[in-house]
Amino acid sequence: MSSRSPTSVRPRHEWLGIVCRSSLFALATFGFAGCSGQDLEPGNHELSVGCAPILGETVRWIVPFSAGGGYDIYSRLLEPFYEETLGAEIVIENRVGADGLSGARALRDARPDGRTLGLLNGFSLFVGELISADSDLDPVEDFTLLGRLAPSFPVWVSRQGSGITSLDDLVALSLERPIVVGISGIGVGFVSVSLGAHLLGIDVAYVAGYPGTREASMGLIRGEIDIMGVTYESILDRVEDGYFTPILRISDEQDTSNPTLDRVPFLAGPQGLAVEAAAARGEDTNRALALSLALSQLFEVGRLVAGPPGLEPELARCLSGRLAEAARDPAFASAAAQSQRLIRFQEAERLTEDLQARADDREALGPILLHHVGLMRSGAPGF
């Protein structure tokens, strides 16, 4: 429980008493009032029925990864701000297992009463759908989406001093031999490099078995591999310290806000390198455009705040609205920036529309991913 606001977790009867007294003032001053245990909640000059079921209650917040990791940090940064807008206590529960699936299933199977919410890895859930017929979790169908807290920003990085200072250097090297890529599983690194290499026509060979990103990074420093794909925030310190050089962004626009990325080329979109590479090879540029945008969106799904399926619409709208208030609090953005965590909130409705709009293009990525899974397991190069 955070200490940000001493009133943020008042017992339910205290919240109702405060709001009722405010309503009596409103009656005397403006000629209207409304006060019952079913239609009151704290808010900015509004009384709404939506969040009343959890007012003053305890909300279990599921993090499907271990304490101290990125999802845990995001959750603990958000906790005091969301507690304040909800008028409820948030208790964080780390449900570790099956690469995040155990926690995701626990959230899916919880009672849809607003007392269990969580932060999901939407990217991993979609990738699971793409490569496994046995996947039992759909981010859109199996949860009530409340908003996206932050997208992922994958980059390809090389080791400074390796002779690979740009994507052009990498392409030139690929004409002589396959590019050696370090991976630690079927995650951001593998997906960003495999699909990016396919769109650019670059032969790659995988070195698998690194336990995690940190170990793969050390492999890159030791010269065991040529490049790796990674979320930029997780590698920022090593870029700033001069170890790594970003050479490609898996995005559909230039990043002018970051001095270390503003000159790094991007893959997706009409101006991206995927379309340029397809044109140079005489291939279908429309297909390259669609696949590159689907790939970019796959990472933009990012960190999803969600509840179980079947939340009452009014409750879901209130939870989503209060989340937006918390996520857009300048103090929250400041706290996240100090922890080197980027916040780019997106409302649930817009997020769902975007995901549904590119469903077919996203599915087209599946066969390419499965092909690269085969390359990884066989040790053979290819694109």
N, C-alpha and C positions, 0 to 999 in steps of 0.2 A: 504494500500500500504506500503510495507516494505521499509526501508532505506538502505538495504544491499548494493545495487548497484545504484548509481545515474544515470546510463545510462540504467538501465534495462527496463525502460518504456519510452524511447524516442519516440516521434511521428514517425509514419511510414515513413514520408519523410526524417527525420533525419537518421533513420536506413539505408534507401536506399542510402542516400548520402554518408554515411560512407563506406558502402560496395562497392559502385561504385568507390570511390576514391581508395579503396584497390584493386579493379579489374584493374584500370589503372596502379597501381604499378606492379601488376602481369603481365600485358601485356608488360610493359617496361622491366621487369626483366626476365620473363620466357617465354614470347611469347604467353600467352593466357589470355583471359578475358571474362566475361559475365556479362551483367548488364541490368536488366529490373525489373519492379515492380512485375513480375510474377515468377522470379527464384532466388530471393535473400533472405537470412535470416542470422542472426548472428549465428555463430557456431564455433567449434574448427577447424580452417583451412579449412573449407568446406563451399561451397555455395550450398544450397539445395532448391529445389522448394517446398518441403513439407509443411513447416510452414509459407510460404509467406502470406496466407490469414489472419493470425492473427498477423502478425508482427506489433508491435506498437499499437495493439488494446487492448481492455479490455476483459478479459475472466472471465465470471461468474463461480464461483466455489461453487457448491452446497454441503452443509453439511446437511445430513438429521436428525441431532440431534441438541440439544440446545448448545449454546455457553458455553464454559468451560468444556465440556465433552471430552471424549477420542478422538472422531473423529474430533472435533473442534481443539483440541490441535495438533493432527497430521497434520491437514490441515494448521494451522498457522505456524507450524515449517517448513513445506515444502514450503510454499508460496514464500519467498524471493529467494530461490534456483531455484525453477521452473520458477519464473518470469525472472531470469537472463538467464537461458538456452533458454527460449522461446522468449525473447525480447518482452514480452507483460505484461500488468498489470493484476493481478489476484485480483478480488473482491470476498470475501467470503460471501456467503449467507446461513444463517441457515434456512432451511425449515423443521420445526418441525411438526410432526403429524403422527398418525397411526403407531407408533413404527418404524419410519424411512421410511415407505412406501410412504408417501406424497412427500418427497424429491426425493426418487428413481423414482417415476412416473414423477416428474417434469423434471428430467434429461433424462429419456427415451423419453419424449414428446418434448424435445427441438429441435431446428433446428440443423441438423448435419453439422454445419459450423466451428466447432472448437472453438466457442466462449462460449460454455457451457460445463464444465467438472465437475467432482465431486468425492467424496470419499464415497463408498458404503459399507454397511455391507453385504458382500457376504454370510457369514454364515447364517444370518437371512433370506436372500432371498431363499437360498436352503432349509432351514427348512420349510419355508412357502410352498414351492412346495411339500415337503414330507408329510405334514399333512393336506393340504387344497386343495381340488379339484378346489376351486375358485381362487387360486393364479394366478395373471396375470403378474408376473415378473420373468423372467428367466435370471440369471446373464450372461449366455453365449449368448442366442438368442436375448435378448432385449436390449443389450448395446454393445458398442464397447469397449472391455477391453483393457486398456493401460498398465496395470501391477498391481502387488500386492505390496503394501507398507509394510505391516507387517501382519503376521499370528496372530491368537489367541493362547494362551498357557493355556488351562484350567488345573486346579489342584483340587483335593479334599483336603479340609483342615478340621482338627478337632481342638477343643479347648485344649490348653495346660492345664494340670491338670484334664482332663476328663477321663483319663485312656486309651484313644485311642491314642497311640503314633505311630502306624504303621498300615498298611493295615491288617497285621495278627491279630492285636487286634480287628479291625473292623469285620473281618470275624468271629472271635471267638464270638463276641457279637451278630452277626447276627444269630448264631445257637440258641441263647436264645430268641431273639425277633427281629422284623423288625428294621432296621436302620432308624432313624428319620432324614429327610432331609428338610432343609429350602430352599424355592424357591421364586422368585419374578416375575414369569412369565415363558413363554416358551422361554427361552434364553439359554445362555451358561451354567448356573448352572443346569437347568433342563435337558438339552440334555446330558451334560457330565455325570451326575449321573444316569439318566434313562438308557441310552444305556450302560454305564459302568457297572451298576449293573446287567443288563441283561446278559452281556458277562461273568461276574464273578459269576453269580448265587446267588446274594445277595438280600434278601427281603428288600424292602424299603417302608416307609410310608412318605407321603409328608405333610409338613406344608406350605400351600400356603398363599398368601395374603400379604407378605412383600412388601412394595412399591418399594424397590430397593435393590441393593447389600449392601448398608450401613446398612439398617434396618435388613436385614438377618444376617449380620455380628454381629450386636448387639444381635440378638436372639441367635447366637452361643455362644457369650460371656456369656450371661445370663443362658446358659444351656438349652434353650428351644428345641434345636435340637442337633443331634450328629455330623453331618457334613454338608458341603455345597460345591457345585462346583462353581468355580469362575476363572476368568482369573488371572494369577499369578501377573501381573503388578498392578492390582487393589487392591491386598491384600498384596503387598510386605512390606509395612510399618508395618502392624500388625504382619507379620511373623518375621521381624527383631526386633520388640519390644517385642516379646515373647508371644503374645496372641494366635497365631495359629501355627499348625504344618502341613505342607504338607505331605500327606500320599500316594497320587497316582497322576501320571501325565498322561494326555490323549495325548500320543505321541507315536511314534514308535522308539524312540532312547533315550539313556541316555543323560542327560544334564550335561556335565563335566565342563561347563563354569560358572556355578553358584554354589557356595559352599552350599547354602541351598537346592539345588535340586539334587546334584550329587549322593546322596544315595537313592533318592526317586524312587520307582519302576515305570515302565511305562507299559501302557496297551496294545499297539498295536504292530503289526509286529511279525516276527517269534520268537523273543526272549521275546515277551511281555506276560503279565499275562493272557490275554484273551485266548491264545492258551494253556497255562499251565492249566488253569482252565477247559477248554473244555476237555483236555486229562484226567484230574483227574475225570471228571464226565462221561467219556466214550462217549463223543459227538464228532461231526465232527470238527476236528481241522482246516480243510481247510476253512470251513464256518466261524469259529471264526476268522481266519486270515483275510479273505476277509472283514468281517464286521468291524473288529477293524481298519483295514487300511482305510476303507471308512470313519469311524468315525474320525480318526485322520486327514484325508484330509479335512473333513467338517470344521474343525477348522482352518486348514492351509489356507483355502480360504481367511479368514481374511478381511483385509481392501483393497478393490479394487478401484483403480483409473480407471475411465471409462468416456466415452462420450456417446452421443445418438447413436442409431443404424444408419447405413448408412453413417458414415464418409467416405470420399474419402480415398482409400487405402494409397496414398502417404501422406496425411495429418495425418492419423492414425499412420503410421510408424514414421513420424517425431515427433508427440506428444509423442509417446511411447519412442522413442530414447532420446528425451530431458528429459523426466521423469527419464529415467535410469541414465542420467548424473547427474541430480539433486539429486536423491536418493542415488547415490554412492559418492557424495561429502563428503569427510571426515569431513568437517565443519558441514554438516547436521547431520551426525551420532553423532558427538560430542554434538550438540545442543539437539538432541533427547535423548541421554544418560543422559544429565543433567536434563531432564524432566522425567526420568525413562520410556522412550518410546523406545522399541526395534524396529530397522529397519532390515528387512530381505526381500529385494526387489527381485521380480521374474518377468521376462519379460512376456509380454502378450502371446507370441506364446507358450512358455513352460507351462505357466499357463493353457491356453486353452486345450492343449494336455493332461495335467494331469487330468483336470476336465472331459474331454470326456472319458478318459480311464477307469475311475471308476464310470461312470454314473449308470451302472446296480447295482453294489454293493451299491451305495449310495441310490438307490431307495429301496433296501431291508431293509434299516433302517426305512422306513416310517411306516410299520405295527407295529414295536416295539415301536416307538415313540407314535403312536396313542393308543396303549395298555396302555402306562404309562400316557398319557393324561387322559384316563378313570380312572386309579387308582387315579390320583391326584384329579379329580373331585368327585369321590365317597368316597375318604378317606380310601379306602381299601388298605392293603399292598400287595406286590407282586414283581416279577421281570420279 
